Amino acid sequence: MKPRLGVIAATLLTCASAAALSSGDAPPAIDALDQAGEKVDLERLEGKVVLVDFWASWCGPCRQEMPVLERMHQQYGSQGLVIVGVSIDSSLKKMKRFLDDTPVGFRIVHDRKAEIASRYDPPEIPSSYFIGRDGKIRYVHEGFRKEDAPKIESRIKSLLAEKPDQDAD
């Protein structure tokens, strides 16, 4: 008896969602334009510490997290930290209104169709992916509470302290 196509598709989808990104994985491509019209290409950022953060204007914890990320950008950007905020807002207008109220200096990508989010499959919003100088995901941070700020900063400092050729943990 041949398996039905629907059963095979359901099995593949279940396996795909079970394979969430974790430490040691290569991050999926972003390949989108940021707010300045520059392409975000993670391969070109190898050797830097990259934090990819998925957020939305309707997300309360994101409103608390954005100023923390901006402070990290200002404090550690000159040391090799690159932050890429990926907005999953369906409306560009809502995203821009949020950024007018909470301005940031780091790169922002609008993922209106959730194409980037579907590659990363963030467990919740916000979720942050810490990418080491080696180009591999080192940590995934789910959600945000004010008390998470020191942990995020500690992870950034730890990754920045690694030499580009130093192996992951």
C-alpha atoms as a printed R data frame, in Angstrom:
    type eleno elety resid chain resno      x      y      z
1   ATOM     1    CA   MET     A     1  0.000  0.000  0.000
2   ATOM     2    CA   LYS     A     2  1.410  3.439 -1.008
3   ATOM     3    CA   PRO     A     3  1.499  6.232  1.608
4   ATOM     4    CA   ARG     A     4 -0.704  9.176  0.777
5   ATOM     5    CA   LEU     A     5  0.912 12.498 -0.129
6   ATOM     6    CA   GLY     A     6 -0.872 14.317  2.727
7   ATOM     7    CA   VAL     A     7  0.600 11.943  5.315
8   ATOM     8    CA   ILE     A     8  4.096 12.433  3.890
9   ATOM     9    CA   ALA     A     9  3.711 16.229  3.865
10  ATOM    10    CA   ALA     A    10  2.439 16.247  7.459
11  ATOM    11    CA   THR     A    11  5.389 14.101  8.547
12  ATOM    12    CA   LEU     A    12  7.875 16.423  6.820
13  ATOM    13    CA   LEU     A    13  6.296 19.490  8.420
14  ATOM    14    CA   THR     A    14  6.453 17.879 11.853
15  ATOM    15    CA   CYS     A    15 10.126 16.999 11.366
16  ATOM    16    CA   ALA     A    16 10.930 20.497 10.106
17  ATOM    17    CA   SER     A    17  9.368 22.202 13.112
18  ATOM    18    CA   ALA     A    18 11.121 19.771 15.450
19  ATOM    19    CA   ALA     A    19 14.455 20.877 13.956
20  ATOM    20    CA   ALA     A    20 14.474 24.352 15.518
21  ATOM    21    CA   LEU     A    21 17.702 26.309 15.312
22  ATOM    22    CA   SER     A    22 20.085 25.868 18.207
23  ATOM    23    CA   SER     A    23 23.676 26.427 19.265
24  ATOM    24    CA   GLY     A    24 26.163 25.364 16.604
25  ATOM    25    CA   ASP     A    25 23.777 25.696 13.673
26  ATOM    26    CA   ALA     A    26 24.532 27.946 10.726
27  ATOM    27    CA   PRO     A    27 22.037 30.816 10.682
28  ATOM    28    CA   PRO     A    28 19.658 30.982  7.723
29  ATOM    29    CA   ALA     A    29 20.184 33.804  5.254
30  ATOM    30    CA   ILE     A    30 18.441 37.102  5.778
31  ATOM    31    CA   ASP     A    31 19.152 38.531  2.301
32  ATOM    32    CA   ALA     A    32 16.805 41.492  2.657
33  ATOM    33    CA   LEU     A    33 17.228 45.241  2.529
34  ATOM    34    CA   ASP     A    34 17.448 47.157  5.782
35  ATOM    35    CA   GLN     A    35 15.810 50.547  6.377
36  ATOM    36    CA   ALA     A    36 18.810 52.286  4.767
37  ATOM    37    CA   GLY     A    37 18.414 50.210  1.591
38  ATOM    38    CA   GLU     A    38 21.508 48.073  2.312
39  ATOM    39    CA   LYS     A    39 21.361 44.296  1.860
40  ATOM    40    CA   VAL     A    40 21.824 42.324  5.086
41  ATOM    41    CA   ASP     A    41 24.191 39.498  4.152
42  ATOM    42    CA   LEU     A    42 25.281 37.406  7.138
43  ATOM    43    CA   GLU     A    43 28.206 35.910  5.222
44  ATOM    44    CA   ARG     A    44 29.699 39.390  4.876
45  ATOM    45    CA   LEU     A    45 29.360 39.835  8.656
46  ATOM    46    CA   GLU     A    46 31.458 36.785  9.538
47  ATOM    47    CA   GLY     A    47 34.104 37.817 12.057
48  ATOM    48    CA   LYS     A    48 31.580 40.061 13.809
49  ATOM    49    CA   VAL     A    49 29.191 39.176 16.624
50  ATOM    50    CA   VAL     A    50 25.669 39.385 15.221
51  ATOM    51    CA   LEU     A    51 22.435 39.505 17.170
52  ATOM    52    CA   VAL     A    52 19.351 38.831 15.015
53  ATOM    53    CA   ASP     A    53 16.240 39.880 16.915
54  ATOM    54    CA   PHE     A    54 12.670 39.110 15.796
55  ATOM    55    CA   TRP     A    55 10.166 41.687 17.058
56  ATOM    56    CA   ALA     A    56  6.817 43.339 16.282
57  ATOM    57    CA   SER     A    57  5.130 46.655 17.071
58  ATOM    58    CA   TRP     A    58  2.243 44.901 18.851
59  ATOM    59    CA   CYS     A    59  4.610 43.059 21.222
60  ATOM    60    CA   GLY     A    60  4.788 44.502 24.751
61  ATOM    61    CA   PRO     A    61  8.096 42.830 25.674
62  ATOM    62    CA   CYS     A    62  9.580 44.164 22.407
63  ATOM    63    CA   ARG     A    63  8.865 47.708 23.611
64  ATOM    64    CA   GLN     A    64 10.974 46.980 26.707
65  ATOM    65    CA   GLU     A    65 13.690 45.164 24.767
66  ATOM    66    CA   MET     A    66 14.362 47.735 22.022
67  ATOM    67    CA   PRO     A    67 15.993 50.369 24.285
68  ATOM    68    CA   VAL     A    68 18.192 47.623 25.767
69  ATOM    69    CA   LEU     A    69 19.285 46.520 22.297
70  ATOM    70    CA   GLU     A    70 19.931 50.141 21.328
71  ATOM    71    CA   ARG     A    71 22.136 50.595 24.395
72  ATOM    72    CA   MET     A    72 24.059 47.418 23.453
73  ATOM    73    CA   HIS     A    73 24.429 48.706 19.889
74  ATOM    74    CA   GLN     A    74 25.824 52.020 21.114
75  ATOM    75    CA   GLN     A    75 28.103 50.444 23.709
76  ATOM    76    CA   TYR     A    76 29.476 47.479 21.747
77  ATOM    77    CA   GLY     A    77 29.058 48.366 18.060
78  ATOM    78    CA   SER     A    78 32.610 49.697 17.834
79  ATOM    79    CA   GLN     A    79 33.865 46.371 19.254
80  ATOM    80    CA   GLY     A    80 32.259 44.296 16.484
81  ATOM    81    CA   LEU     A    81 28.619 43.875 17.518
82  ATOM    82    CA   VAL     A    82 26.048 44.103 14.724
83  ATOM    83    CA   ILE     A    83 22.353 44.022 15.632
84  ATOM    84    CA   VAL     A    84 19.747 43.234 12.998
85  ATOM    85    CA   GLY     A    85 16.153 43.749 14.085
86  ATOM    86    CA   VAL     A    86 13.667 41.787 11.991
87  ATOM    87    CA   SER     A    87 10.168 43.207 12.237
88  ATOM    88    CA   ILE     A    88  7.416 40.702 11.518
89  ATOM    89    CA   ASP     A    89  4.771 43.424 11.312
90  ATOM    90    CA   SER     A    90  2.473 42.968  8.329
91  ATOM    91    CA   SER     A    91  2.167 46.761  8.097
92  ATOM    92    CA   LEU     A    92  5.202 48.890  7.254
93  ATOM    93    CA   LYS     A    93  3.290 51.879  8.637
94  ATOM    94    CA   LYS     A    94  2.953 50.256 12.088
95  ATOM    95    CA   MET     A    95  6.616 49.294 12.107
96  ATOM    96    CA   LYS     A    96  7.662 52.847 11.217
97  ATOM    97    CA   ARG     A    97  5.350 54.318 13.863
98  ATOM    98    CA   PHE     A    98  6.922 52.038 16.469
99  ATOM    99    CA   LEU     A    99 10.414 53.122 15.374
100 ATOM   100    CA   ASP     A   100  9.380 56.788 15.468
101 ATOM   101    CA   ASP     A   101  8.401 56.280 19.126
102 ATOM   102    CA   THR     A   102 11.391 54.041 19.896
103 ATOM   103    CA   PRO     A   103 14.229 55.065 17.553
104 ATOM   104    CA   VAL     A   104 17.202 52.754 17.133
105 ATOM   105    CA   GLY     A   105 20.508 53.100 15.320
106 ATOM   106    CA   PHE     A   106 20.921 49.442 14.432
107 ATOM   107    CA   ARG     A   107 19.786 47.765 11.237
108 ATOM   108    CA   ILE     A   108 16.085 46.996 10.814
109 ATOM   109    CA   VAL     A   109 14.559 44.671  8.224
110 ATOM   110    CA   HIS     A   110 10.828 44.523  7.505
111 ATOM   111    CA   ASP     A   111  9.745 40.882  7.101
112 ATOM   112    CA   ARG     A   112  6.158 41.604  6.045
113 ATOM   113    CA   LYS     A   113  5.561 38.148  4.586
114 ATOM   114    CA   ALA     A   114  7.457 36.359  7.406
115 ATOM   115    CA   GLU     A   115  9.868 34.799  4.922
116 ATOM   116    CA   ILE     A   116 12.882 35.344  7.173
117 ATOM   117    CA   ALA     A   117 10.930 34.343 10.280
118 ATOM   118    CA   SER     A   118  9.883 31.093  8.600
119 ATOM   119    CA   ARG     A   119 13.564 30.209  8.104
120 ATOM   120    CA   TYR     A   120 14.448 30.941 11.741
121 ATOM   121    CA   ASP     A   121 11.136 29.815 13.285
122 ATOM   122    CA   PRO     A   122 11.472 31.976 16.424
123 ATOM   123    CA   PRO     A   123  9.857 30.210 19.405
124 ATOM   124    CA   GLU     A   124  8.214 33.458 20.546
125 ATOM   125    CA   ILE     A   125  8.327 37.197 19.921
126 ATOM   126    CA   PRO     A   126 10.760 38.623 20.705
127 ATOM   127    CA   SER     A   127 13.468 36.035 20.134
128 ATOM   128    CA   SER     A   128 17.157 36.769 19.687
129 ATOM   129    CA   TYR     A   129 19.767 34.675 17.893
130 ATOM   130    CA   PHE     A   130 23.358 35.340 18.968
131 ATOM   131    CA   ILE     A   131 25.827 34.535 16.185
132 ATOM   132    CA   GLY     A   132 29.502 34.231 17.076
133 ATOM   133    CA   ARG     A   133 32.469 35.494 15.083
134 ATOM   134    CA   ASP     A   134 32.649 31.986 13.584
135 ATOM   135    CA   GLY     A   135 29.305 32.556 11.842
136 ATOM   136    CA   LYS     A   136 27.437 29.954 13.935
137 ATOM   137    CA   ILE     A   137 24.454 30.418 16.220
138 ATOM   138    CA   ARG     A   138 25.736 30.370 19.776
139 ATOM   139    CA   TYR     A   139 22.637 31.183 21.840
140 ATOM   140    CA   VAL     A   140 18.904 31.600 21.319
141 ATOM   141    CA   HIS     A   141 17.121 33.870 23.771
142 ATOM   142    CA   GLU     A   142 13.328 33.531 23.924
143 ATOM   143    CA   GLY     A   143 11.139 36.426 25.037
144 ATOM   144    CA   PHE     A   144 12.245 39.417 27.067
145 ATOM   145    CA   ARG     A   145 11.837 40.615 30.642
146 ATOM   146    CA   LYS     A   146 13.702 43.556 32.167
147 ATOM   147    CA   GLU     A   147 15.786 41.146 34.239
148 ATOM   148    CA   ASP     A   148 17.065 39.541 30.982
149 ATOM   149    CA   ALA     A   149 19.181 42.618 30.098
150 ATOM   150    CA   PRO     A   150 22.260 41.574 32.144
151 ATOM   151    CA   LYS     A   151 22.185 38.063 30.639
152 ATOM   152    CA   ILE     A   152 21.993 39.482 27.103
153 ATOM   153    CA   GLU     A   153 24.865 41.857 27.819
154 ATOM   154    CA   SER     A   154 26.935 39.050 29.357
155 ATOM   155    CA   ARG     A   155 26.459 36.879 26.263
156 ATOM   156    CA   ILE     A   156 27.426 39.757 23.985
157 ATOM   157    CA   LYS     A   157 30.557 40.494 26.025
158 ATOM   158    CA   SER     A   158 31.505 36.810 26.063
159 ATOM   159    CA   LEU     A   159 31.153 36.501 22.285
160 ATOM   160    CA   LEU     A   160 33.046 39.743 21.673
161 ATOM   161    CA   ALA     A   161 35.903 38.487 23.868
162 ATOM   162    CA   GLU     A   162 36.427 35.460 21.620
163 ATOM   163    CA   LYS     A   163 39.044 35.733 18.919
164 ATOM   164    CA   PRO     A   164 37.695 35.205 15.386
165 ATOM   165    CA   ASP     A   165 39.462 31.828 15.071
166 ATOM   166    CA   GLN     A   166 38.512 30.629 18.568
167 ATOM   167    CA   ASP     A   167 36.192 27.600 18.614
168 ATOM   168    CA   ALA     A   168 32.644 27.740 19.984
169 ATOM   169    CA   ASP     A   169 31.997 26.587 23.554
